[in-house]
Amino acid sequence: MHHFIDMFHNLTNPDWISAHYGLYLVVFIIFAETGLFVGFFLPGDSLLFVSGMMISRMNTPFSSPLVNLVYWILIISVAGIVGNIVGYWFGNKSGHALMKRPDSFLFKKKHLMQAHDFYEKKGGAAILLARFLPIVRTFAPIVGGMVDMNYKKFITYNVIGCLAWVISMTSIGFILGENEWVKNNLEKIVIIIILITTGPVLLKMIFGKAKEKPAQ
């Protein structure tokens, strides 16, 4: 347990990541956050930013740092795309099992049907935008699988969303990687990234609950 807490605490520390499998650890974490049910707590956005910083400084066998950036963007993107496919598969299997169960206090088939209608109409946008929202990006492909979202549509927006997410976050870190202020204030930047990305989710939860409360 101590090792797990230590790892989570250091996931945005470039030196610690470099000493523990480097960017291959990042590849695994991105897969876990986007594909495994238990990966919702992982800091994908800030980790991609830090990865970009690491890429800008690392020695590379390629002709230029830019080629190295493209190489790692492709590998990390594949991990994120495959992760979402695993999430879809898991949701599809569990969704079919749930549909065979009778309604209960915690589960009602009509909720799955409502989610199915939503994903049929706006599922592509949900999969794409979910990439930029912590927690949501873990569960969006799972729900998509549960409600039998059209697989070709899912794959299309899965690839587009993942590439947009990885390219944008990693490239920003790469561009700012040699900036002295960024180096000296990395912890503050990570906190800002977390606030920006989790802000919409938290606001939706807070105001969504407020709307659900009956007027006194």
C-alpha positions as CSV (number, residue, x, y, z in Angstrom):
1,M,0.0,0.0,0.0
2,H,2.9,2.4,0.9
3,H,4.4,1.8,-2.6
4,F,1.1,2.5,-4.3
5,I,0.6,5.8,-2.4
6,D,4.2,6.8,-3.2
7,M,3.6,6.1,-6.9
8,F,0.4,8.1,-7.0
9,H,2.1,11.0,-5.2
10,N,5.0,11.1,-7.7
11,L,3.0,10.6,-10.9
12,T,3.6,14.2,-12.0
13,N,7.3,14.2,-11.0
14,P,9.4,14.0,-14.2
15,D,12.5,12.7,-12.3
16,W,10.5,10.0,-10.5
17,I,8.9,8.9,-13.7
18,S,12.3,8.8,-15.5
19,A,13.6,6.6,-12.7
20,H,10.6,4.2,-12.9
21,Y,10.3,2.9,-16.5
22,G,10.0,6.4,-17.9
23,L,7.4,7.1,-20.6
24,Y,6.5,3.4,-20.8
25,L,5.0,3.9,-17.3
26,V,3.0,6.8,-18.8
27,V,1.8,4.5,-21.6
28,F,0.5,2.0,-19.1
29,I,-1.2,4.6,-16.9
30,I,-3.0,6.2,-19.9
31,F,-4.3,2.8,-20.9
32,A,-5.4,2.1,-17.3
33,E,-7.2,5.4,-16.9
34,T,-9.1,5.1,-20.2
35,G,-9.7,1.4,-20.1
36,L,-9.9,0.0,-16.6
37,F,-12.8,0.6,-14.3
38,V,-10.5,1.3,-11.3
39,G,-8.4,3.8,-13.3
40,F,-10.7,6.8,-12.9
41,F,-8.5,8.5,-10.2
42,L,-5.4,8.6,-12.4
43,P,-4.2,12.2,-13.4
44,G,-4.1,11.7,-17.2
45,D,-4.1,15.4,-18.2
46,S,-1.2,16.6,-16.0
47,L,0.7,13.4,-16.7
48,L,0.5,14.1,-20.5
49,F,1.7,17.6,-19.8
50,V,4.7,16.3,-17.8
51,S,5.4,13.7,-20.5
52,G,5.7,16.5,-23.1
53,M,8.3,18.3,-20.8
54,M,10.2,15.0,-20.5
55,I,10.2,14.5,-24.2
56,S,11.7,18.0,-24.8
57,R,14.7,17.2,-22.6
58,M,15.4,13.5,-23.3
59,N,18.2,12.2,-25.5
60,T,16.7,10.6,-28.6
61,P,18.0,8.3,-31.3
62,F,15.8,10.1,-33.8
63,S,16.9,13.0,-36.1
64,S,15.2,15.6,-34.0
65,P,13.2,16.1,-30.7
66,L,10.1,16.8,-32.9
67,V,10.3,13.3,-34.4
68,N,10.7,11.9,-30.9
69,L,7.5,13.9,-29.8
70,V,5.6,12.4,-32.7
71,Y,6.8,8.9,-31.9
72,W,5.7,9.1,-28.2
73,I,2.4,10.8,-29.2
74,L,1.6,7.8,-31.4
75,I,2.5,5.2,-28.8
76,I,0.5,7.0,-26.0
77,S,-2.4,7.5,-28.3
78,V,-2.5,3.8,-29.2
79,A,-2.6,3.1,-25.4
80,G,-5.5,5.5,-25.0
81,I,-7.5,4.1,-28.0
82,V,-7.0,0.5,-26.9
83,G,-8.0,1.5,-23.4
84,N,-11.3,2.8,-24.6
85,I,-11.9,-0.3,-26.6
86,V,-11.4,-2.4,-23.5
87,G,-13.8,-0.1,-21.6
88,Y,-16.4,-0.5,-24.4
89,W,-16.0,-4.3,-24.3
90,F,-16.3,-4.4,-20.6
91,G,-19.4,-2.2,-20.7
92,N,-21.0,-4.3,-23.5
93,K,-20.6,-7.5,-21.6
94,S,-21.8,-6.1,-18.2
95,G,-24.6,-4.2,-19.9
96,H,-26.1,-7.3,-21.5
97,A,-25.9,-9.1,-18.2
98,L,-27.7,-6.2,-16.5
99,M,-30.5,-6.3,-19.0
100,K,-31.3,-9.8,-17.9
101,R,-31.7,-8.8,-14.3
102,P,-35.0,-7.7,-12.9
103,D,-35.4,-4.0,-11.9
104,S,-34.3,-3.1,-8.4
105,F,-33.9,0.0,-6.2
106,L,-30.4,0.7,-7.6
107,F,-31.0,-0.5,-11.2
108,K,-33.8,0.1,-13.7
109,K,-33.7,-1.0,-17.3
110,K,-35.3,2.3,-18.4
111,H,-32.2,4.2,-17.3
112,L,-30.1,2.1,-19.7
113,M,-32.6,2.7,-22.5
114,Q,-32.4,6.4,-21.9
115,A,-28.7,6.3,-22.0
116,H,-28.9,4.2,-25.2
117,D,-31.1,6.9,-26.9
118,F,-28.6,9.6,-25.8
119,Y,-25.6,7.8,-27.2
120,E,-27.5,7.1,-30.4
121,K,-28.0,10.8,-30.9
122,K,-25.0,12.4,-29.2
123,G,-22.7,9.6,-28.3
124,G,-19.9,10.6,-30.6
125,A,-19.6,14.0,-29.0
126,A,-19.8,12.3,-25.5
127,I,-16.9,10.0,-26.4
128,L,-14.8,12.9,-27.9
129,L,-15.3,15.5,-25.2
130,A,-15.0,12.9,-22.4
131,R,-11.3,12.7,-23.2
132,F,-10.8,16.1,-21.7
133,L,-12.7,15.4,-18.5
134,P,-11.2,13.4,-15.7
135,I,-13.3,10.5,-14.3
136,V,-15.8,11.0,-17.2
137,R,-13.2,9.6,-19.7
138,T,-13.0,6.4,-17.8
139,F,-16.7,5.7,-17.7
140,A,-17.9,7.1,-21.1
141,P,-16.7,4.1,-23.2
142,I,-18.0,1.7,-20.5
143,V,-21.5,3.3,-20.8
144,G,-21.2,3.4,-24.6
145,G,-20.6,-0.4,-24.5
146,M,-23.4,-1.0,-22.0
147,V,-26.0,0.7,-24.3
148,D,-24.7,-0.9,-27.5
149,M,-23.5,2.3,-29.1
150,N,-22.7,1.8,-32.8
151,Y,-19.2,0.4,-32.8
152,K,-18.0,2.1,-36.0
153,K,-19.2,5.4,-34.6
154,F,-17.5,4.7,-31.2
155,I,-14.2,3.8,-32.9
156,T,-14.2,6.9,-35.0
157,Y,-14.8,9.3,-32.1
158,N,-12.5,7.3,-29.9
159,V,-9.6,7.8,-32.3
160,I,-10.3,11.5,-33.0
161,G,-10.8,12.3,-29.3
162,C,-7.7,10.4,-28.1
163,L,-5.5,12.0,-30.7
164,A,-6.8,15.5,-29.9
165,W,-6.3,14.9,-26.2
166,V,-2.8,13.5,-26.4
167,I,-1.5,15.8,-29.1
168,S,-2.8,19.0,-27.3
169,M,-1.7,18.2,-23.7
170,T,1.7,16.6,-24.7
171,S,2.6,19.3,-27.2
172,I,1.9,22.1,-24.6
173,G,4.3,20.4,-22.2
174,F,6.8,19.9,-25.0
175,I,6.7,23.6,-26.0
176,L,7.0,24.8,-22.4
177,G,9.4,22.1,-21.3
178,E,12.6,24.3,-21.4
179,N,10.9,27.3,-19.8
180,E,12.6,28.1,-16.5
181,W,9.4,29.5,-14.8
182,V,7.5,26.3,-15.8
183,K,10.3,24.1,-14.4
184,N,10.3,26.0,-11.1
185,N,6.5,26.1,-10.8
186,L,5.5,22.6,-12.1
187,E,3.4,21.8,-9.0
188,K,1.4,25.0,-9.4
189,I,0.8,24.3,-13.1
190,V,-0.3,20.7,-12.4
191,I,-2.8,22.1,-9.8
192,I,-4.1,24.6,-12.4
193,I,-4.5,21.8,-15.0
194,I,-6.4,19.7,-12.5
195,L,-8.7,22.6,-11.6
196,I,-9.4,23.5,-15.2
197,T,-10.2,19.9,-16.3
198,T,-12.2,18.9,-13.2
199,G,-14.0,22.2,-12.8
200,P,-16.8,21.4,-15.3
201,V,-17.4,18.0,-13.7
202,L,-17.6,19.4,-10.2
203,L,-19.9,22.3,-11.3
204,K,-22.2,19.8,-13.1
205,M,-22.3,17.7,-9.9
206,I,-23.0,20.6,-7.6
207,F,-25.6,22.5,-9.7
208,G,-27.1,19.2,-11.0
209,K,-27.9,18.2,-7.4
210,A,-29.2,21.7,-6.6
211,K,-31.6,21.4,-9.5
212,E,-32.8,18.1,-8.3
213,K,-33.8,19.4,-4.8
214,P,-37.5,20.2,-4.6
215,A,-38.4,23.8,-3.8
216,Q,-39.3,24.4,-0.2
